[in-house]
């Protein structure tokens, strides 16, 4: 009796042991497709397949499950998960927080064994241009392209001008206007004097 109990325990352990299926590396923002190797031979020996996110051997979170011809997403799932016709898990627009171990579990029909396989997803860090959100119409200057830009930052066209140079420029401008006005006044005075002399000459 003890031998039969031990054999059943060993059989249950073999059914629950997940096969390591390797890892997949995907760029941030791309669609990740995680294949289920244990389903490669088809689903004729299984009645259901499910995908899980694995935190550790004692905890896994249900993502999506397919039973016969119906597919449903587990309640509480925070993002979109899909399954293609090959039973692969499809994760659109992956982010670094999607990295981790995923498990596909197949429930066998009578006379066959349940199967599991783990696959590790590695998502690269998002670049600055992908993660930065800029206000519409913001133009990056040459030295600012590729750098992190805060939506509240102020952008200026060119280098800051010193205050002293600004004051001197205004003084020079005003001085030029004054000299021009003075020259114009002198020209008028000369013209008026010429007209008076002409009138005096005609009266004599």
C-alpha positions as semicolon CSV with decimal commas, in nm:
position;residue;x (nm);y (nm);z (nm)
1;X;0,000;0,000;0,000
2;X;0,284;0,236;0,084
3;X;0,453;0,157;-0,247
4;X;0,133;0,246;-0,437
5;X;0,103;0,573;-0,245
6;X;0,467;0,658;-0,321
7;X;0,415;0,579;-0,688
8;X;0,110;0,808;-0,706
9;X;0,306;1,089;-0,539
10;X;0,589;1,048;-0,788
11;X;0,340;1,051;-1,077
12;X;0,178;1,372;-0,946
13;X;0,521;1,535;-0,911
14;X;0,616;1,443;-1,266
15;X;0,289;1,588;-1,393
16;X;0,347;1,916;-1,208
17;X;0,717;1,962;-1,287
18;X;0,766;2,242;-1,539
19;X;1,015;2,194;-1,821
20;X;1,254;2,488;-1,869
21;X;1,203;2,609;-2,227
22;X;1,468;2,882;-2,237
23;X;1,430;3,259;-2,261
24;X;1,327;3,524;-2,512
25;X;1,459;3,881;-2,529
26;X;1,234;4,152;-2,674
27;X;1,283;4,524;-2,725
28;X;1,069;4,765;-2,525
29;X;0,744;4,848;-2,705
30;X;0,749;4,542;-2,932
31;X;0,509;4,247;-2,929
32;X;0,636;3,942;-2,741
33;X;0,533;3,594;-2,859
34;X;0,607;3,319;-2,607
35;X;0,571;2,969;-2,757
36;X;0,451;2,672;-2,553
37;X;0,685;2,383;-2,651
38;X;0,465;2,121;-2,488
39;X;0,182;2,218;-2,727
40;X;0,396;2,183;-3,039
41;X;0,251;1,842;-3,117
42;X;-0,105;1,972;-3,121
43;X;-0,392;1,987;-2,875
44;X;-0,559;1,654;-2,957
45;X;-0,432;1,498;-2,629
46;X;-0,535;1,797;-2,413
47;X;-0,864;1,960;-2,328
48;X;-0,734;2,296;-2,198
49;X;-0,424;2,520;-2,191
50;X;-0,347;2,811;-1,961
51;X;-0,074;3,073;-1,929
52;X;0,055;3,204;-1,596
53;X;0,305;3,460;-1,467
54;X;0,533;3,281;-1,220
55;X;0,658;3,466;-0,911
56;X;0,804;3,151;-0,751
57;X;0,733;2,779;-0,747
58;X;0,451;2,822;-0,498
59;X;0,281;3,122;-0,658
60;X;0,159;3,178;-1,013
61;X;-0,090;3,432;-1,147
62;X;-0,340;3,326;-1,411
63;X;-0,333;3,530;-1,732
64;X;-0,534;3,360;-2,006
65;X;-0,688;3,017;-2,064
66;X;-0,828;2,831;-2,364
67;X;-1,080;2,550;-2,321
68;X;-1,183;2,371;-2,639
69;X;-1,278;2,663;-2,870
70;X;-1,335;2,934;-2,607
71;X;-1,070;3,169;-2,466
72;X;-1,101;3,392;-2,163
73;X;-0,871;3,622;-1,964
74;X;-0,846;3,572;-1,589
75;X;-1,018;3,836;-1,377
76;X;-0,786;4,093;-1,224
77;X;-0,548;4,093;-1,521
78;X;-0,401;4,443;-1,555
79;X;-0,295;4,433;-1,921
80;X;-0,383;4,273;-2,253
81;X;-0,291;3,908;-2,321
82;X;-0,373;3,705;-2,631
83;X;-0,321;3,351;-2,762
84;X;-0,253;3,264;-3,125
85;X;-0,344;2,944;-3,309
86;X;-0,017;2,776;-3,196
87;X;-0,121;2,836;-2,830
88;X;0,160;3,092;-2,790
89;X;0,115;3,376;-2,543
90;X;0,106;3,715;-2,719
91;X;0,191;4,029;-2,516
92;X;0,153;4,355;-2,713
93;X;0,378;4,655;-2,646
94;X;0,587;4,497;-2,373
95;X;0,743;4,706;-2,097
96;X;1,034;4,625;-1,860
97;X;0,786;4,530;-1,586
98;X;0,659;4,248;-1,812
99;X;0,994;4,070;-1,769
100;X;0,988;3,744;-1,577
101;X;0,899;3,376;-1,599
102;X;0,582;3,260;-1,775
103;X;0,433;2,911;-1,760
104;X;0,208;2,728;-2,002
105;X;0,008;2,443;-1,850
106;X;-0,178;2,178;-2,049
107;X;-0,448;1,960;-1,897
108;X;-0,446;1,615;-2,054
109;X;-0,732;1,394;-2,157
110;X;-0,776;1,052;-1,998
111;X;-0,473;0,831;-2,061
112;X;-0,227;1,120;-2,104
113;X;-0,014;1,334;-1,873
114;X;-0,051;1,699;-1,785
115;X;0,236;1,910;-1,919
116;X;0,401;2,235;-1,815
117;X;0,680;2,450;-1,958
118;X;0,842;2,768;-1,831
119;X;0,986;3,041;-2,052
120;X;1,162;3,358;-1,935
121;X;1,085;3,692;-2,099
122;X;1,351;3,964;-2,091
123;X;1,243;4,314;-2,197
124;X;1,510;4,576;-2,264
125;X;1,492;4,913;-2,093
126;X;1,296;5,178;-2,279
127;X;1,508;5,455;-2,436
128;X;1,476;5,819;-2,328
129;X;1,294;5,915;-2,647
130;X;1,042;5,632;-2,595
131;X;0,968;5,718;-2,232
132;X;0,979;6,101;-2,249
133;X;0,648;6,269;-2,312
134;X;0,688;6,605;-2,486
135;X;0,419;6,870;-2,538
136;X;0,290;6,882;-2,895
137;X;0,487;7,130;-3,103
138;X;0,804;7,110;-2,889
139;X;1,116;7,141;-3,101
140;X;1,445;7,002;-2,976
141;X;1,759;7,195;-3,067
142;X;2,071;7,018;-3,184
143;X;2,237;6,974;-2,842
144;X;1,904;6,877;-2,681
145;X;1,810;6,593;-2,915
146;X;1,829;6,256;-2,742
147;X;1,832;6,409;-2,393
148;X;1,564;6,391;-2,130
149;X;1,322;6,684;-2,153
150;X;1,075;6,774;-1,885
151;X;0,730;6,892;-2,003
152;X;0,763;7,185;-1,759
153;X;1,106;7,292;-1,876
154;X;1,155;7,617;-2,070
155;X;1,339;7,608;-2,399
156;X;1,513;7,911;-2,540
157;X;1,641;7,981;-2,891
158;X;2,015;8,029;-2,848
159;X;2,246;8,112;-2,558
160;X;2,143;8,350;-2,276
161;X;2,256;8,713;-2,335
162;X;2,439;8,889;-2,047
163;X;2,250;9,175;-1,881
164;X;2,537;9,426;-1,927
165;X;2,555;9,358;-2,300
166;X;2,180;9,412;-2,327
167;X;2,199;9,748;-2,143
168;X;2,492;9,868;-2,354
169;X;2,309;9,768;-2,669
170;X;2,002;9,968;-2,570
171;X;2,216;10,271;-2,482
172;X;2,395;10,256;-2,816
173;X;2,064;10,231;-2,996
174;X;1,920;10,532;-2,813
175;X;2,240;10,731;-2,871
176;X;2,224;10,658;-3,241
177;X;1,864;10,774;-3,254
178;X;1,958;11,098;-3,071
179;X;2,245;11,177;-3,309
180;X;2,023;11,111;-3,607
181;X;1,755;11,347;-3,470
182;X;2,019;11,616;-3,400
183;X;2,159;11,591;-3,753
184;X;1,807;11,617;-3,896
185;X;1,742;11,930;-3,685
186;X;2,068;12,092;-3,802
187;X;1,973;12,030;-4,163
188;X;1,638;12,204;-4,107
189;X;1,809;12,500;-3,936
190;X;2,052;12,541;-4,227
191;X;1,767;12,533;-4,478
192;X;1,568;12,794;-4,284
193;X;1,871;13,026;-4,256
194;X;1,926;12,998;-4,628
195;X;1,567;13,098;-4,699
196;X;1,590;13,401;-4,467
197;X;1,909;13,524;-4,634
198;X;1,740;13,489;-4,971
199;X;1,444;13,696;-4,856
200;X;1,673;13,967;-4,711
201;X;1,866;13,987;-5,037
202;X;1,546;14,025;-5,237
203;X;1,418;14,304;-5,013
204;X;1,735;14,504;-5,062
